[in-house]
Amino acid sequence: MKIRKVIFPVGGLGTRFYPITRAVPKEMLGILDKPLIHYAFEEALSAGIEQFIFVTRHGKNSIEDYFDYILTHSDDFSTDRCSFCYVRQSEPRGLGHAVLCAKHLVNDEPFAVISADDYISHDKSCIGEMIQNYDGSNMAAIMNVSKKDVSKYGIMDVEKETDKVVIAKSVDEKPSVENAKSTNAIVGRYILTHEIFDVLKDLKPGVKNEIQLTDALLQMIPTHGLTGFKFEGERFDCGSKEGLLSAVLHVSMKDKKLAGIVKNFCGSLEP
C-alpha cells in the first residue's frame, strides 16, 4: 500500500537539553554535520514519502528555514517530488495531540509518523521496511529492551510473533517493571490508519496528563488491530544527552578520519 505522507512531531520543549533548547530546537541539534530532523527526513524520502508535515510550535522557525535552504541549495531534493507543510501546536500535549493537529492535511489515507529523537542507523530505511510489511492495521516499530527500562516506553503485549512482525493484544504506556507484560518497546516510527483521528479527538489525557498515542492504539485493537515491526539497525535515543553523544560517536566511527581522531582521543585519556 502506498504511504505518501509523514508527520514529524517537532513541537516538544526539549527540556533535557536546556539551556541550549531555549534558543535552538531539539530537532536541530546535530549528529556531526546534519541535524536530527534531516536524518528523519532522509529516512522518509528514501521510503518514497512525498508530503512532509511538521507539527511545530513558536520558536521553531529554524526548522522551516533549514528545509527552505536545503531545497534551494541541494541537487539531491526536488520540490517537484516533495511538498512541505507546517502546522502549529499551541502547547506540547503529547504525541497523540501532535498527530491530531495534522488531521486536516492527512485526509482519508494511511500515513507515517517519525520522531526525530529516535535516530536509527542502518542502510535500509526503517519506515521504508515498515511500509513494505504494512497490512492495513496500525503498526509501530518495536525493539527489545531490558526489563528495568520498560517504564520509559510504550510496551506491547504480544499475541503472535513471526520473523519481523508481532501481533499485539494490548499496549501499555510506560508501565512499571512489575506490571509490564513484555519487553517489546515501541520506538518513534508508526504507520497509522486515518481512523485514529476519530479516537484521538475524544481521548482523555493519560500518562503525564498528555494525549498518548498508545492509548488510541490500544482502543483500536479490536477493530483495526496493531502490529509491531522488529526493525533492523541500531537505535539511539537522541532526546537524551547520553543518546545524542552515543549517536555522534557511532557516526564518527564510520568515517575513517574521524574514527582515528576518536580513537586517539580515547587512547589519550587517563585510565
C-alpha positions as protocol buffer text, in pm:
chain_id: "A"
residue {
  index: 1
  type: MET
  ca { x: 0 y: 0 z: 0 }
}
residue {
  index: 2
  type: LYS
  ca { x: 129 y: 343 z: -94 }
}
residue {
  index: 3
  type: ILE
  ca { x: 209 y: 567 z: 202 }
}
residue {
  index: 4
  type: ARG
  ca { x: 252 y: 922 z: 74 }
}
residue {
  index: 5
  type: LYS
  ca { x: 253 y: 1136 z: 389 }
}
residue {
  index: 6
  type: VAL
  ca { x: 458 y: 1157 z: 707 }
}
residue {
  index: 7
  type: ILE
  ca { x: 407 y: 1358 z: 1023 }
}
residue {
  index: 8
  type: PHE
  ca { x: 709 y: 1486 z: 1213 }
}
residue {
  index: 9
  type: PRO
  ca { x: 605 y: 1585 z: 1568 }
}
residue {
  index: 10
  type: VAL
  ca { x: 857 y: 1860 z: 1644 }
}
residue {
  index: 11
  type: GLY
  ca { x: 668 y: 2073 z: 1896 }
}
residue {
  index: 12
  type: GLY
  ca { x: 834 y: 1944 z: 2213 }
}
residue {
  index: 13
  type: LEU
  ca { x: 1023 y: 2166 z: 2455 }
}
residue {
  index: 14
  type: GLY
  ca { x: 1346 y: 1965 z: 2471 }
}
residue {
  index: 15
  type: THR
  ca { x: 1382 y: 2026 z: 2844 }
}
residue {
  index: 16
  type: ARG
  ca { x: 1656 y: 1765 z: 2884 }
}
residue {
  index: 17
  type: PHE
  ca { x: 1883 y: 1988 z: 2674 }
}
residue {
  index: 18
  type: TYR
  ca { x: 1816 y: 2319 z: 2849 }
}
residue {
  index: 19
  type: PRO
  ca { x: 1950 y: 2585 z: 2817 }
}
residue {
  index: 20
  type: ILE
  ca { x: 2053 y: 2534 z: 2452 }
}
residue {
  index: 21
  type: THR
  ca { x: 1698 y: 2438 z: 2350 }
}
residue {
  index: 22
  type: ARG
  ca { x: 1580 y: 2777 z: 2473 }
}
residue {
  index: 23
  type: ALA
  ca { x: 1735 y: 2907 z: 2150 }
}
residue {
  index: 24
  type: VAL
  ca { x: 1774 y: 2601 z: 1924 }
}
residue {
  index: 25
  type: PRO
  ca { x: 1501 y: 2343 z: 1859 }
}
residue {
  index: 26
  type: LYS
  ca { x: 1598 y: 1999 z: 1988 }
}
residue {
  index: 27
  type: GLU
  ca { x: 1539 y: 1859 z: 1638 }
}
residue {
  index: 28
  type: MET
  ca { x: 1809 y: 2093 z: 1506 }
}
residue {
  index: 29
  type: LEU
  ca { x: 2077 y: 1953 z: 1734 }
}
residue {
  index: 30
  type: GLY
  ca { x: 2338 y: 1786 z: 1519 }
}
residue {
  index: 31
  type: ILE
  ca { x: 2489 y: 1447 z: 1461 }
}
residue {
  index: 32
  type: LEU
  ca { x: 2807 y: 1588 z: 1309 }
}
residue {
  index: 33
  type: ASP
  ca { x: 2704 y: 1799 z: 1006 }
}
residue {
  index: 34
  type: LYS
  ca { x: 2331 y: 1717 z: 991 }
}
residue {
  index: 35
  type: PRO
  ca { x: 2054 y: 1800 z: 1240 }
}
residue {
  index: 36
  type: LEU
  ca { x: 1839 y: 1519 z: 1378 }
}
residue {
  index: 37
  type: ILE
  ca { x: 1540 y: 1623 z: 1168 }
}
residue {
  index: 38
  type: HIS
  ca { x: 1746 y: 1588 z: 849 }
}
residue {
  index: 39
  type: TYR
  ca { x: 1815 y: 1221 z: 922 }
}
residue {
  index: 40
  type: ALA
  ca { x: 1443 y: 1164 z: 981 }
}
residue {
  index: 41
  type: PHE
  ca { x: 1363 y: 1345 z: 655 }
}
residue {
  index: 42
  type: GLU
  ca { x: 1613 y: 1134 z: 458 }
}
residue {
  index: 43
  type: GLU
  ca { x: 1467 y: 814 z: 602 }
}
residue {
  index: 44
  type: ALA
  ca { x: 1118 y: 915 z: 488 }
}
residue {
  index: 45
  type: LEU
  ca { x: 1236 y: 1041 z: 149 }
}
residue {
  index: 46
  type: SER
  ca { x: 1412 y: 715 z: 69 }
}
residue {
  index: 47
  type: ALA
  ca { x: 1089 y: 529 z: 156 }
}
residue {
  index: 48
  type: GLY
  ca { x: 901 y: 715 z: -117 }
}
residue {
  index: 49
  type: ILE
  ca { x: 722 y: 967 z: 105 }
}
residue {
  index: 50
  type: GLU
  ca { x: 602 y: 1271 z: -89 }
}
residue {
  index: 51
  type: GLN
  ca { x: 442 y: 1505 z: 165 }
}
residue {
  index: 52
  type: PHE
  ca { x: 624 y: 1609 z: 483 }
}
residue {
  index: 53
  type: ILE
  ca { x: 410 y: 1752 z: 762 }
}
residue {
  index: 54
  type: PHE
  ca { x: 584 y: 1923 z: 1054 }
}
residue {
  index: 55
  type: VAL
  ca { x: 381 y: 1977 z: 1371 }
}
residue {
  index: 56
  type: THR
  ca { x: 574 y: 2263 z: 1524 }
}
residue {
  index: 57
  type: ARG
  ca { x: 534 y: 2550 z: 1771 }
}
residue {
  index: 58
  type: HIS
  ca { x: 665 y: 2900 z: 1837 }
}
residue {
  index: 59
  type: GLY
  ca { x: 1043 y: 2927 z: 1850 }
}
residue {
  index: 60
  type: LYS
  ca { x: 1095 y: 2653 z: 1591 }
}
residue {
  index: 61
  type: ASN
  ca { x: 1117 y: 2861 z: 1275 }
}
residue {
  index: 62
  type: SER
  ca { x: 1473 y: 2743 z: 1214 }
}
residue {
  index: 63
  type: ILE
  ca { x: 1335 y: 2404 z: 1106 }
}
residue {
  index: 64
  type: GLU
  ca { x: 1133 y: 2567 z: 829 }
}
residue {
  index: 65
  type: ASP
  ca { x: 1426 y: 2792 z: 735 }
}
residue {
  index: 66
  type: TYR
  ca { x: 1658 y: 2492 z: 722 }
}
residue {
  index: 67
  type: PHE
  ca { x: 1446 y: 2298 z: 473 }
}
residue {
  index: 68
  type: ASP
  ca { x: 1387 y: 2609 z: 264 }
}
residue {
  index: 69
  type: TYR
  ca { x: 1764 y: 2636 z: 230 }
}
residue {
  index: 70
  type: ILE
  ca { x: 1818 y: 2265 z: 162 }
}
residue {
  index: 71
  type: LEU
  ca { x: 1559 y: 2257 z: -114 }
}
residue {
  index: 72
  type: THR
  ca { x: 1709 y: 2556 z: -292 }
}
residue {
  index: 73
  type: HIS
  ca { x: 2076 y: 2466 z: -247 }
}
residue {
  index: 74
  type: SER
  ca { x: 2087 y: 2089 z: -290 }
}
residue {
  index: 75
  type: ASP
  ca { x: 2063 y: 1880 z: -606 }
}
residue {
  index: 76
  type: ASP
  ca { x: 1953 y: 1578 z: -400 }
}
residue {
  index: 77
  type: PHE
  ca { x: 1597 y: 1701 z: -343 }
}
residue {
  index: 78
  type: SER
  ca { x: 1331 y: 1838 z: -571 }
}
residue {
  index: 79
  type: THR
  ca { x: 1023 y: 2043 z: -490 }
}
residue {
  index: 80
  type: ASP
  ca { x: 856 y: 1862 z: -781 }
}
residue {
  index: 81
  type: ARG
  ca { x: 857 y: 1548 z: -567 }
}
residue {
  index: 82
  type: CYS
  ca { x: 847 y: 1691 z: -213 }
}
residue {
  index: 83
  type: SER
  ca { x: 587 y: 1915 z: -54 }
}
residue {
  index: 84
  type: PHE
  ca { x: 626 y: 2064 z: 292 }
}
residue {
  index: 85
  type: CYS
  ca { x: 353 y: 2169 z: 535 }
}
residue {
  index: 86
  type: TYR
  ca { x: 389 y: 2325 z: 879 }
}
residue {
  index: 87
  type: VAL
  ca { x: 118 y: 2307 z: 1145 }
}
residue {
  index: 88
  type: ARG
  ca { x: 127 y: 2491 z: 1477 }
}
residue {
  index: 89
  type: GLN
  ca { x: 77 y: 2304 z: 1805 }
}
residue {
  index: 90
  type: SER
  ca { x: -13 y: 2567 z: 2062 }
}
residue {
  index: 91
  type: GLU
  ca { x: 137 y: 2371 z: 2352 }
}
residue {
  index: 92
  type: PRO
  ca { x: 304 y: 2031 z: 2392 }
}
residue {
  index: 93
  type: ARG
  ca { x: 21 y: 1799 z: 2497 }
}
residue {
  index: 94
  type: GLY
  ca { x: 161 y: 1463 z: 2398 }
}
residue {
  index: 95
  type: LEU
  ca { x: 232 y: 1265 z: 2082 }
}
residue {
  index: 96
  type: GLY
  ca { x: -134 y: 1185 z: 2027 }
}
residue {
  index: 97
  type: HIS
  ca { x: -225 y: 1553 z: 2029 }
}
residue {
  index: 98
  type: ALA
  ca { x: 61 y: 1636 z: 1790 }
}
residue {
  index: 99
  type: VAL
  ca { x: -67 y: 1377 z: 1543 }
}
residue {
  index: 100
  type: LEU
  ca { x: -424 y: 1509 z: 1577 }
}
residue {
  index: 101
  type: CYS
  ca { x: -304 y: 1860 z: 1485 }
}
residue {
  index: 102
  type: ALA
  ca { x: -229 y: 1734 z: 1131 }
}
residue {
  index: 103
  type: LYS
  ca { x: -568 y: 1570 z: 1072 }
}
residue {
  index: 104
  type: HIS
  ca { x: -680 y: 1820 z: 807 }
}
residue {
  index: 105
  type: LEU
  ca { x: -368 y: 1751 z: 599 }
}
residue {
  index: 106
  type: VAL
  ca { x: -384 y: 1372 z: 603 }
}
residue {
  index: 107
  type: ASN
  ca { x: -743 y: 1310 z: 487 }
}
residue {
  index: 108
  type: ASP
  ca { x: -864 y: 952 z: 438 }
}
residue {
  index: 109
  type: GLU
  ca { x: -540 y: 761 z: 385 }
}
residue {
  index: 110
  type: PRO
  ca { x: -283 y: 579 z: 599 }
}
residue {
  index: 111
  type: PHE
  ca { x: 20 y: 783 z: 699 }
}
residue {
  index: 112
  type: ALA
  ca { x: 357 y: 756 z: 871 }
}
residue {
  index: 113
  type: VAL
  ca { x: 483 y: 923 z: 1188 }
}
residue {
  index: 114
  type: ILE
  ca { x: 855 y: 964 z: 1260 }
}
residue {
  index: 115
  type: SER
  ca { x: 1011 y: 1101 z: 1577 }
}
residue {
  index: 116
  type: ALA
  ca { x: 1342 y: 1272 z: 1503 }
}
residue {
  index: 117
  type: ASP
  ca { x: 1453 y: 1193 z: 1859 }
}
residue {
  index: 118
  type: ASP
  ca { x: 1489 y: 828 z: 1757 }
}
residue {
  index: 119
  type: TYR
  ca { x: 1786 y: 805 z: 1521 }
}
residue {
  index: 120
  type: ILE
  ca { x: 1806 y: 459 z: 1363 }
}
residue {
  index: 121
  type: SER
  ca { x: 2136 y: 375 z: 1196 }
}
residue {
  index: 122
  type: HIS
  ca { x: 2103 y: 126 z: 911 }
}
residue {
  index: 123
  type: ASP
  ca { x: 2149 y: 104 z: 535 }
}
residue {
  index: 124
  type: LYS
  ca { x: 1775 y: 43 z: 496 }
}
residue {
  index: 125
  type: SER
  ca { x: 1506 y: 295 z: 582 }
}
residue {
  index: 126
  type: CYS
  ca { x: 1319 y: 178 z: 890 }
}
residue {
  index: 127
  type: ILE
  ca { x: 994 y: 342 z: 783 }
}
residue {
  index: 128
  type: GLY
  ca { x: 1053 y: 205 z: 432 }
}
residue {
  index: 129
  type: GLU
  ca { x: 1072 y: -151 z: 566 }
}
residue {
  index: 130
  type: MET
  ca { x: 756 y: -90 z: 767 }
}
residue {
  index: 131
  type: ILE
  ca { x: 575 y: 28 z: 455 }
}
residue {
  index: 132
  type: GLN
  ca { x: 681 y: -289 z: 273 }
}
residue {
  index: 133
  type: ASN
  ca { x: 535 y: -501 z: 555 }
}
residue {
  index: 134
  type: TYR
  ca { x: 225 y: -290 z: 617 }
}
residue {
  index: 135
  type: ASP
  ca { x: -100 y: -488 z: 612 }
}
residue {
  index: 136
  type: GLY
  ca { x: -360 y: -218 z: 675 }
}
residue {
  index: 137
  type: SER
  ca { x: -360 y: -227 z: 1056 }
}
residue {
  index: 138
  type: ASN
  ca { x: -192 y: 26 z: 1281 }
}
residue {
  index: 139
  type: MET
  ca { x: 180 y: -50 z: 1303 }
}
residue {
  index: 140
  type: ALA
  ca { x: 463 y: 60 z: 1533 }
}
residue {
  index: 141
  type: ALA
  ca { x: 836 y: -12 z: 1529 }
}
residue {
  index: 142
  type: ILE
  ca { x: 948 y: -217 z: 1829 }
}
residue {
  index: 143
  type: MET
  ca { x: 1271 y: -325 z: 1991 }
}
residue {
  index: 144
  type: ASN
  ca { x: 1354 y: -545 z: 2284 }
}
residue {
  index: 145
  type: VAL
  ca { x: 1468 y: -353 z: 2593 }
}
residue {
  index: 146
  type: SER
  ca { x: 1592 y: -459 z: 2932 }
}
residue {
  index: 147
  type: LYS
  ca { x: 1326 y: -519 z: 3196 }
}
residue {
  index: 148
  type: LYS
  ca { x: 1450 y: -227 z: 3407 }
}
residue {
  index: 149
  type: ASP
  ca { x: 1383 y: 17 z: 3118 }
}
residue {
  index: 150
  type: VAL
  ca { x: 1022 y: -74 z: 3035 }
}
residue {
  index: 151
  type: SER
  ca { x: 884 y: 229 z: 3221 }
}
residue {
  index: 152
  type: LYS
  ca { x: 1041 y: 457 z: 2956 }
}
residue {
  index: 153
  type: TYR
  ca { x: 835 y: 316 z: 2668 }
}
residue {
  index: 154
  type: GLY
  ca { x: 501 y: 201 z: 2538 }
}
residue {
  index: 155
  type: ILE
  ca { x: 510 y: -177 z: 2583 }
}
residue {
  index: 156
  type: MET
  ca { x: 331 y: -432 z: 2361 }
}
residue {
  index: 157
  type: ASP
  ca { x: 178 y: -749 z: 2497 }
}
residue {
  index: 158
  type: VAL
  ca { x: 229 y: -997 z: 2213 }
}
residue {
  index: 159
  type: GLU
  ca { x: -31 y: -1245 z: 2094 }
}
residue {
  index: 160
  type: LYS
  ca { x: 156 y: -1389 z: 1795 }
}
residue {
  index: 161
  type: GLU
  ca { x: 509 y: -1344 z: 1662 }
}
residue {
  index: 162
  type: THR
  ca { x: 675 y: -1405 z: 1325 }
}
residue {
  index: 163
  type: ASP
  ca { x: 1019 y: -1322 z: 1191 }
}
residue {
  index: 164
  type: LYS
  ca { x: 973 y: -945 z: 1171 }
}
residue {
  index: 165
  type: VAL
  ca { x: 614 y: -876 z: 1273 }
}
residue {
  index: 166
  type: VAL
  ca { x: 429 y: -932 z: 1600 }
}
residue {
  index: 167
  type: ILE
  ca { x: 55 y: -914 z: 1660 }
}
residue {
  index: 168
  type: ALA
  ca { x: -30 y: -716 z: 1974 }
}
residue {
  index: 169
  type: LYS
  ca { x: -316 y: -799 z: 2207 }
}
residue {
  index: 170
  type: SER
  ca { x: -259 y: -488 z: 2418 }
}
residue {
  index: 171
  type: VAL
  ca { x: -23 y: -195 z: 2465 }
}
residue {
  index: 172
  type: ASP
  ca { x: 58 y: -3 z: 2781 }
}
residue {
  index: 173
  type: GLU
  ca { x: 225 y: 339 z: 2808 }
}
residue {
  index: 174
  type: LYS
  ca { x: 522 y: 344 z: 3047 }
}
residue {
  index: 175
  type: PRO
  ca { x: 420 y: 55 z: 3274 }
}
residue {
  index: 176
  type: SER
  ca { x: 607 y: -23 z: 3594 }
}
residue {
  index: 177
  type: VAL
  ca { x: 862 y: -303 z: 3591 }
}
residue {
  index: 178
  type: GLU
  ca { x: 619 y: -514 z: 3792 }
}
residue {
  index: 179
  type: ASN
  ca { x: 324 y: -457 z: 3556 }
}
residue {
  index: 180
  type: ALA
  ca { x: 498 y: -474 z: 3216 }
}
residue {
  index: 181
  type: LYS
  ca { x: 366 y: -767 z: 3011 }
}
residue {
  index: 182
  type: SER
  ca { x: 671 y: -790 z: 2784 }
}
residue {
  index: 183
  type: THR
  ca { x: 992 y: -611 z: 2692 }
}
residue {
  index: 184
  type: ASN
  ca { x: 875 y: -523 z: 2339 }
}
residue {
  index: 185
  type: ALA
  ca { x: 912 y: -146 z: 2341 }
}
residue {
  index: 186
  type: ILE
  ca { x: 767 y: 96 z: 2086 }
}
residue {
  index: 187
  type: VAL
  ca { x: 1009 y: 348 z: 1935 }
}
residue {
  index: 188
  type: GLY
  ca { x: 930 y: 654 z: 1725 }
}
residue {
  index: 189
  type: ARG
  ca { x: 810 y: 502 z: 1397 }
}
residue {
  index: 190
  type: TYR
  ca { x: 444 y: 440 z: 1312 }
}
residue {
  index: 191
  type: ILE
  ca { x: 211 y: 373 z: 1022 }
}
residue {
  index: 192
  type: LEU
  ca { x: -143 y: 464 z: 1118 }
}
residue {
  index: 193
  type: THR
  ca { x: -489 y: 441 z: 966 }
}
residue {
  index: 194
  type: HIS
  ca { x: -681 y: 766 z: 926 }
}
residue {
  index: 195
  type: GLU
  ca { x: -950 y: 637 z: 1165 }
}
residue {
  index: 196
  type: ILE
  ca { x: -713 y: 706 z: 1454 }
}
residue {
  index: 197
  type: PHE
  ca { x: -812 y: 1075 z: 1434 }
}
residue {
  index: 198
  type: ASP
  ca { x: -1167 y: 987 z: 1542 }
}
residue {
  index: 199
  type: VAL
  ca { x: -1025 y: 819 z: 1852 }
}
residue {
  index: 200
  type: LEU
  ca { x: -771 y: 1089 z: 1933 }
}
residue {
  index: 201
  type: LYS
  ca { x: -1021 y: 1376 z: 1925 }
}
residue {
  index: 202
  type: ASP
  ca { x: -1222 y: 1220 z: 2212 }
}
residue {
  index: 203
  type: LEU
  ca { x: -930 y: 1070 z: 2404 }
}
residue {
  index: 204
  type: LYS
  ca { x: -882 y: 1166 z: 2768 }
}
residue {
  index: 205
  type: PRO
  ca { x: -530 y: 1260 z: 2889 }
}
residue {
  index: 206
  type: GLY
  ca { x: -326 y: 964 z: 3013 }
}
residue {
  index: 207
  type: VAL
  ca { x: 27 y: 929 z: 3149 }
}
residue {
  index: 208
  type: LYS
  ca { x: 186 y: 1268 z: 3235 }
}
residue {
  index: 209
  type: ASN
  ca { x: -158 y: 1423 z: 3169 }
}
residue {
  index: 210
  type: GLU
  ca { x: -89 y: 1405 z: 2793 }
}
residue {
  index: 211
  type: ILE
  ca { x: -285 y: 1269 z: 2498 }
}
residue {
  index: 212
  type: GLN
  ca { x: -99 y: 942 z: 2450 }
}
residue {
  index: 213
  type: LEU
  ca { x: -88 y: 783 z: 2105 }
}
residue {
  index: 214
  type: THR
  ca { x: -52 y: 440 z: 2267 }
}
residue {
  index: 215
  type: ASP
  ca { x: -390 y: 485 z: 2439 }
}
residue {
  index: 216
  type: ALA
  ca { x: -552 y: 539 z: 2099 }
}
residue {
  index: 217
  type: LEU
  ca { x: -373 y: 235 z: 1956 }
}
residue {
  index: 218
  type: LEU
  ca { x: -498 y: 23 z: 2246 }
}
residue {
  index: 219
  type: GLN
  ca { x: -856 y: 138 z: 2194 }
}
residue {
  index: 220
  type: MET
  ca { x: -839 y: 49 z: 1824 }
}
residue {
  index: 221
  type: ILE
  ca { x: -700 y: -305 z: 1859 }
}
residue {
  index: 222
  type: PRO
  ca { x: -1044 y: -478 z: 1848 }
}
residue {
  index: 223
  type: THR
  ca { x: -1143 y: -302 z: 1524 }
}
residue {
  index: 224
  type: HIS
  ca { x: -818 y: -223 z: 1341 }
}
residue {
  index: 225
  type: GLY
  ca { x: -551 y: -439 z: 1502 }
}
residue {
  index: 226
  type: LEU
  ca { x: -198 y: -343 z: 1599 }
}
residue {
  index: 227
  type: THR
  ca { x: 127 y: -492 z: 1472 }
}
residue {
  index: 228
  type: GLY
  ca { x: 481 y: -437 z: 1588 }
}
residue {
  index: 229
  type: PHE
  ca { x: 765 y: -432 z: 1337 }
}
residue {
  index: 230
  type: LYS
  ca { x: 1106 y: -556 z: 1452 }
}
residue {
  index: 231
  type: PHE
  ca { x: 1333 y: -321 z: 1260 }
}
residue {
  index: 232
  type: GLU
  ca { x: 1695 y: -371 z: 1164 }
}
residue {
  index: 233
  type: GLY
  ca { x: 1971 y: -136 z: 1273 }
}
residue {
  index: 234
  type: GLU
  ca { x: 2076 y: 39 z: 1590 }
}
residue {
  index: 235
  type: ARG
  ca { x: 1851 y: 294 z: 1758 }
}
residue {
  index: 236
  type: PHE
  ca { x: 1975 y: 593 z: 1957 }
}
residue {
  index: 237
  type: ASP
  ca { x: 1753 y: 798 z: 2189 }
}
residue {
  index: 238
  type: CYS
  ca { x: 1874 y: 1142 z: 2086 }
}
residue {
  index: 239
  type: GLY
  ca { x: 1621 y: 1305 z: 2314 }
}
residue {
  index: 240
  type: SER
  ca { x: 1878 y: 1244 z: 2589 }
}
residue {
  index: 241
  type: LYS
  ca { x: 2234 y: 1372 z: 2620 }
}
residue {
  index: 242
  type: GLU
  ca { x: 2366 y: 1018 z: 2651 }
}
residue {
  index: 243
  type: GLY
  ca { x: 2185 y: 904 z: 2339 }
}
residue {
  index: 244
  type: LEU
  ca { x: 2290 y: 1202 z: 2129 }
}
residue {
  index: 245
  type: LEU
  ca { x: 2654 y: 1163 z: 2233 }
}
residue {
  index: 246
  type: SER
  ca { x: 2641 y: 792 z: 2151 }
}
residue {
  index: 247
  type: ALA
  ca { x: 2495 y: 870 z: 1807 }
}
residue {
  index: 248
  type: VAL
  ca { x: 2768 y: 1125 z: 1734 }
}
residue {
  index: 249
  type: LEU
  ca { x: 3038 y: 874 z: 1828 }
}
residue {
  index: 250
  type: HIS
  ca { x: 2866 y: 598 z: 1628 }
}
residue {
  index: 251
  type: VAL
  ca { x: 2852 y: 809 z: 1311 }
}
residue {
  index: 252
  type: SER
  ca { x: 3207 y: 938 z: 1369 }
}
residue {
  index: 253
  type: MET
  ca { x: 3341 y: 583 z: 1381 }
}
residue {
  index: 254
  type: LYS
  ca { x: 3205 y: 522 z: 1031 }
}
residue {
  index: 255
  type: ASP
  ca { x: 3431 y: 796 z: 892 }
}
residue {
  index: 256
  type: LYS
  ca { x: 3797 y: 694 z: 860 }
}
residue {
  index: 257
  type: LYS
  ca { x: 3939 y: 1033 z: 952 }
}
residue {
  index: 258
  type: LEU
  ca { x: 3700 y: 1098 z: 1238 }
}
residue {
  index: 259
  type: ALA
  ca { x: 3734 y: 742 z: 1367 }
}
residue {
  index: 260
  type: GLY
  ca { x: 4107 y: 797 z: 1402 }
}
residue {
  index: 261
  type: ILE
  ca { x: 4052 y: 1119 z: 1595 }
}
residue {
  index: 262
  type: VAL
  ca { x: 3808 y: 948 z: 1832 }
}
residue {
  index: 263
  type: LYS
  ca { x: 4043 y: 654 z: 1889 }
}
residue {
  index: 264
  type: ASN
  ca { x: 4340 y: 882 z: 1953 }
}
residue {
  index: 265
  type: PHE
  ca { x: 4142 y: 1093 z: 2196 }
}
residue {
  index: 266
  type: CYS
  ca { x: 4009 y: 793 z: 2385 }
}
residue {
  index: 267
  type: GLY
  ca { x: 4359 y: 645 z: 2395 }
}
residue {
  index: 268
  type: SER
  ca { x: 4495 y: 963 z: 2547 }
}
residue {
  index: 269
  type: LEU
  ca { x: 4255 y: 955 z: 2841 }
}
residue {
  index: 270
  type: GLU
  ca { x: 4396 y: 855 z: 3175 }
}
residue {
  index: 271
  type: PRO
  ca { x: 4280 y: 511 z: 3290 }
}
